[in-house]
Amino acid sequence: MDNISKKNLNIMKWVSGGGEALLGIPFLGGSFILAMAWVPLFVMLAIHVLIVVFAIRSGHNLPIGNIIGIGASILGFIPGLGMALHIVAAVFIFMESYKTHASLNN
């Protein structure tokens, strides 16, 4: 899949941003991660890596929010830091997705 459309990539970013936002909710996100034996961190890591790879291979802008999300998934086991990184990643991903959405509609 060398050429993924900007619209499809943007949908993937909205989904990853939603996942990061859920994991960043204090106590709820941490409880979910612990209850699922850290599997959500691995799933989000895979999603972020896929988005970054698709963006690079398709020649789109580098998704900084998803790169932050990779860091959040790797460091997510640290209680306070993980929560903060998930929130920061969600904000960056949502900002990038909104900008892309606005440019697609113009």
C-alpha positions in Angstrom: 0.0 0.0 0.0 2.3 2.7 -1.3 -0.3 5.4 -1.9 -2.9 6.0 0.8 -5.2 8.9 0.3 -5.0 11.9 2.5 -8.7 11.4 3.5 -8.1 7.7 4.6 -4.9 8.7 6.5 -6.9 11.4 8.2 -9.6 9.0 9.3 -6.9 6.8 10.8 -5.5 9.8 12.6 -9.0 10.6 14.1 -9.3 7.0 15.3 -5.8 7.1 16.9 -6.5 10.4 18.5 -9.7 9.1 20.0 -7.8 6.1 21.4 -5.2 8.3 22.9 -7.8 10.6 24.4 -9.5 7.6 26.1 -6.2 6.3 27.5 -5.4 9.7 28.8 -8.5 10.0 31.0 -7.2 10.0 34.6 -7.8 6.7 36.5 -10.1 5.3 33.8 -7.4 5.0 31.1 -4.9 3.6 33.6 -7.4 1.1 34.9 -8.3 0.0 31.4 -4.6 -0.5 30.5 -3.9 -2.5 33.7 -7.1 -4.6 33.3 -6.1 -5.5 29.8 -2.5 -6.3 30.8 -1.0 -3.4 28.8 -2.4 -4.8 25.5 -4.0 -1.3 24.7 -0.5 0.2 24.7 0.8 -2.4 22.2 -2.3 -1.9 20.0 -1.9 1.9 20.0 1.8 1.5 19.3 1.0 -0.6 16.3 -1.6 1.9 15.1 0.8 4.8 15.4 3.6 3.0 13.7 1.3 2.1 10.8 0.1 5.7 10.4 3.7 7.0 10.4 4.8 4.4 7.8 1.8 5.1 5.6 2.3 8.8 5.8 6.0 8.5 4.9 5.5 6.0 2.0 2.6 8.1 0.6 4.6 11.4 0.7 2.3 13.1 3.2 3.5 15.3 6.1 5.1 13.6 9.0 2.4 13.0 11.7 4.0 14.5 14.8 1.1 13.6 17.0 1.5 10.0 16.1 5.2 10.1 16.8 4.3 11.5 20.2 1.8 8.6 20.5 4.6 6.1 19.9 6.5 7.6 22.8 3.3 7.6 24.9 2.8 3.9 24.1 6.3 3.0 25.0 6.4 5.1 28.2 2.7 4.5 29.1 3.5 2.1 31.9 4.7 5.0 34.0 1.5 6.3 35.7 1.7 10.1 35.6 4.0 10.4 32.6 1.9 8.0 30.6 -1.3 9.8 31.2 0.3 13.2 30.3 1.8 11.8 27.1 -1.5 10.3 26.0 -3.2 13.6 26.5 -0.5 15.5 24.7 -0.5 13.0 21.8 -4.3 13.2 21.6 -4.2 17.0 21.4 -1.6 17.0 18.7 -3.3 14.3 16.6 -6.6 16.1 16.8 -5.1 19.4 15.8 -3.3 17.8 12.8 -6.5 15.9 11.8 -8.6 19.1 12.0 -6.1 21.0 9.9 -6.1 18.2 7.3 -9.9 18.0 7.4 -10.2 21.8 6.9 -7.8 21.7 3.9 -9.7 18.8 2.3 -12.9 20.7 2.5 -11.6 23.9 0.8 
